[in-house]
Amino acid sequence: MRYTIVVLWTLIIGQLVGYIGGALNHQAYNPVTTFIVSLIAGLLVILIGFIAIPDKKKATAQK
């Protein structure tokens, strides 16, 4: 469930950033491109979070 929430918020914030960024650069807002980039960013955040969590078995074995 937490991964779903992360992707949902990434898509919402990504759309906001894409819209504001397009307006500031005087470019057309493309929601499909912004959606794809936001989705990739969300998956990267989930992947980093998954990799960064230490494994309890490995942590106790190293002591």
Phi, psi and omega in degrees: 000324182291331178290324177296318179295320179298314180294319179299311180293326177296319179293319180295309181293325177297320178295320178297314180295320178296320179293312181292319178297320177295321179292321180290330180265005181057043177243160179288142178278122179246102185292332181290314178296318179296322178297315181295315180295320179294320179296317178296318179296319178296318178293325176294321177297317178296318180296317178296318177296323179290320181285325186285341180286121181288147178278127184294327180291319179290324182293321179283333180287333183279344183282000000 
